[in-house]
Amino acid sequence: MINPNIKNISEPPIPLALSWSKSYNGEYGDIIDMSQAVPSYPPHPLLMKNFLNSASDKNLLSYGEIEGEKVLRENYSKHINEKYKATTNYNQILITSGCNQAFIAAVICLAQSEDEIMISNPGYFSHKLSLKMLQVKPRYFDLNQDNNFEINLDDIENKINPKVKAIVLVSPSNPTGSAHRKELINKVMILCQKKNIYLILDETYRDFIYPENGSPHDLFKNDNWSSNFIQLYSFSKSCCIPGHRLGAITADTFVISQISKVMDNIQICAPRPAQHAVANFLPELKNFIPEKSNSIGEKAELFSEKMPLAKGWEISSIGSFFAYVRHPYKNYNCSEIAKTLAQNCGVVSIPGSYFGNNQEMYLRMSIAGLSNSEIEDVPKRLNEIDKHLSI
């Protein structure tokens, strides 16, 4: 009696990976959880104060606007305009409960059953699962494994067909961690305009790799950007409040009006206290992010420095949050390696197979939430896996 679109998709990868570690006996120390991208530092004190105030505000107990609180939409529009030298306005923004909800609401708005949405291989597993759940066909384009998993524009263009409604980019990438080059993102936008399809750009991890490097793309400078561009963003990650699900969609006002129909039938509106807490903090985000991002960047550098101590393992790509690591065991798939690491060595990671086809030699390791001592311990534990494999 269960909808086969739900029954036939895989179970959530992160809880599964964490379950493998339950049988770990502590032989090498405490569990090192590299399964999920969660900042290890707390939110800014001002944001915490805002939450205390907004949580007790009786005026925020009723329903709010479907598109989101005007104060947050206005402040986020100013944030975008400053970041990208753009001219957006609050009517081009809709607030969601996290970036995953932003993605699925946008897809429901654009695609019908049996339509196609292009996503990268490797790519974020929730995008693939969401499309299959909706009976929208994922159409994969390959990232270049020999070039830091960068966009292959020719591969994208060759795979576009009349059923394709949108191309999805995630930058910085999940799982590879690396950001796509500005000029290539811009070229994908031009291609989408040429083919009369949408570009959906998920920038969940943007603030952790571009704190002081200007805008990561020039899409908002295109006079016709609103004709086929949808940007997704996560306040939850940037503000260190993943428990308070809060994301945003930026798009043409007509598209926003259509997505609001979807939102009205999913949640009506994102939680209002969280929206007000973040709205009043958002002008301070530009002062909060650089220091924290640099701290995370130092962890990525330390991980890169220590990983050569793990025999045969190599970092294929790395960014602020993730490292996409190639394991050396050709006779074992990535799920077997990840499960063995979790059960016997206390290191929890996500198998590359969850992120696409031909990813059996990879593991995604989240490094942003680790301490320096945990990072230094990872290569030692990777070297211990031989004892637990039949080699």
C-alpha positions, 0 to 999 in steps of 0.5 A: 500500500506504500507509494512505490516512489517512496518505497523504492528510494534508499533510506537516509544515508546519514542515519544509516552511516551512524548506525554502523558505528553502534557496534564500535568498541572504542578500541582507537578512542572516541567516535570521529563523526565525519558524516554530516556538515555541522559547524562545531562553533556556536551561533553569534551571541546576538543571534542567540539573544534574538532567538530568546526574544522572538521565541517569547513574542506573542505576535509571532504565534499566528500564521505569517505570510507564505513567502516569509516575513517581510523584514527577513526578505528585505534584509536578505535582499540587501545581503544579496545586493551587497554580496553580488552587486545586484538589484534584487527586491524582497518580492523576489525572495521566498523563505523556506524551512531549510534549503532541502525544502527550497529545492523540492518546492522549486522542483515541484513548481518546474517539473511534472511527472516524467519530466527531467532535471539535470543533476551532477554526478557526483552530486548531493544525494537528497536532490536525487532522492527528492526527484525520484520521490516526485517521479521526476527523472534525474538526468546526470551530467558528469563532473570532471574527476581529473580536474577537481570535479569541475563542470564539463560544459560540453557534457551538459549541453550534449545531454540536454533534451526536450524533457529537461526543465532545469540544470542543478548546480551545487557550489561549493559542491556536496560531496566534493567540497570544491567550488565551481569556477565563476566563468563556468557557472556563468556559461551554464547560465548562458546555456540555460537561457539558450535552451530556455530552461532554468538554472537552479544554483544551490549555494548552501556552503557559499559563505564558508568558501567565499567570505572575502573573495567577492561574489562567487558568480555574476548571474545577478548582473545579467539583465535577464537573470530572473527569466531562468535563474533560481538561487537556493540558500541556507541560513541554517548553515551560515548562521550555525542553526541547523536545528532551526530549519531556514532557507531561501529561494531567490527568483523572478516574482512570478516564479515566487508567486507560483512556488508560494502555492507549493509552500502553502500546501507543504508548510504554509510558512517557515517558523516565524520566530526563527525568521525574525531572529535571523532577520535582525542578525543578518546585517552582522553576518558579514562580520561573523562569517570571515573569522569562522570560515578562516577557522574552517579553512585551517582545518581543511589545510590541516586535513590536507597536510595529515592525509598523506600519512594514510597509506594509499588514501588520497584527497581527490577534492576538498573545500571548507566542509567536505573532503572527497577521499579516494580509498585504495581497496579495489576489491572492496566497494565504498559501502564496505569500506565505510561500514568497516571504518565505522564498526571497527575504527570509529570513523563515520563517513558517507560512501561515494555510491550515495552521490552518484554512479561510478563513485565506488572508490570514494568516501565523503568526509566532513571535516568542518566539525572536527577538532584538530586532534580528531583530524590528526587522528583520522589517518592513523585510524585509516591505516588500521582498517587493513586489520579488519579487511580480508586482504 
